[in-house]
Amino acid sequence: MHDPIPTVTLPSGLDIPALGLGTWKMGETRGRALEEIDSLRLGLDLGMTLIDTAEMYGEGGAEKIVGKALEDRRDEVFLVSKVYPWNASYEKTIAACRASLARLGTDRLDLYLLHWRGEYPLDETVAAFEHLKKEGIIGAWGVSNFDVDDMEELFSVPNGENCAANQVLYNLGRRGIEYDLLPWCQQRGIPIMAYSPIEQGRLVHHPDLIRIAKTYQATPAQVALAFVLERDGVIAIPKSANLRRVRENRDAVDLDISDEDWAELDAAFPPPDEKLPLEML
């Protein structure tokens, strides 16, 4: 029996899975489409019912893959997509959202994010998000790759405090947000969505991670995921088109890491003791 997938609460009070499915680099190779669709559907079967995508991924290709995976399962899923910063004017945001919906084959997004800061004023993008929310086209909106100063600026514009999430790079090897951004968001009840929680597989070769994983008869990737899932208010969205790895990701929820081993991981991957620039991939 699996442990239940933990949940994170949005500012609206809605509980969503803390372990979801990423889609970065999906939809780029036609020959892999069926494999990618199968991996998403397996993830849903295993209870990972949050899917994160973006118009950037495969230039809409990932959204098409997600749409095919959700053809008969849309109501099971908390669906997230993102708008390019150069599409983030008032009119372009609305148009980009409708284009994403068409590729996804749905009439609504549960969460719509600004992918990163661009040239358009935040108040213009927020106004578009609020319009989409009022029309029922999106359930909530948020941002991605925003540091503390960006978040503070966002909260200074009309309705900016309605931000429901911030998606950033966060994993054992990229802990900079723990110094300021993570506590800032936690204090305000804004979930962090951690993309690349296994550093696109690069973390799994670290000898200390390998050693601790062996103690639990787990994989290094599972321990890396368990680290992210241990943080309050953090959602992990690993991407895999490999069915075995999708199952492994789900099994990471079952790990019960001891305090001593968490301390070992802190020694191997030290938390920040000063402000660091927000990292991106």
Stockholm file with secondary structure:
# STOCKHOLM 1.0

chainA/1-281         MHDPIPTVTLPSGLDIPALGLGTWKMGETRGRALEEIDSLRLGLDLGMTLIDTAEMYGEGGAEKIVGKALEDRRDEVFLVSKVYPWNASYEKTIAACRASLARLGTDRLDLYLLHWRGEYPLDETVAAFEHLKKEGIIGAWGVSNFDVDDMEELFSVPNGENCAANQVLYNLGRRGIEYDLLPWCQQRGIPIMAYSPIEQGRLVHHPDLIRIAKTYQATPAQVALAFVLERDGVIAIPKSANLRRVRENRDAVDLDISDEDWAELDAAFPPPDEKLPLEML
#=GR chainA/1-281 SS CCCCCCEEECTTSCEEESBCBCCTTTTSCGGGHHHHHHHHHHHHHTTCCEEECCSSGGGGHHHHHHHHHTTTTGGGCEEEEEECGGGCSHHHHHHHHHHHHHHHTCSCBSEEEECSCCSSCHHHHHHHHHHHHHTTSBSCEEEESCCHHHHHHHHHSTTGGGCCCEEEECBTTBCGGGTTHHHHHHHTTCCEEEESTTGGGGGGGCHHHHHHHHHTTCCHHHHHHHHHHHSTTEEECCCCCCHHHHHHHHHGGGCCCCHHHHHHHHHHSCCCSSCCCCCCC
#=GC SS_cons         CCCCCCEEECTTSCEEESBCBCCTTTTSCGGGHHHHHHHHHHHHHTTCCEEECCSSGGGGHHHHHHHHHTTTTGGGCEEEEEECGGGCSHHHHHHHHHHHHHHHTCSCBSEEEECSCCSSCHHHHHHHHHHHHHTTSBSCEEEESCCHHHHHHHHHSTTGGGCCCEEEECBTTBCGGGTTHHHHHHHTTCCEEEESTTGGGGGGGCHHHHHHHHHTTCCHHHHHHHHHHHSTTEEECCCCCCHHHHHHHHHGGGCCCCHHHHHHHHHHSCCCSSCCCCCCC
//
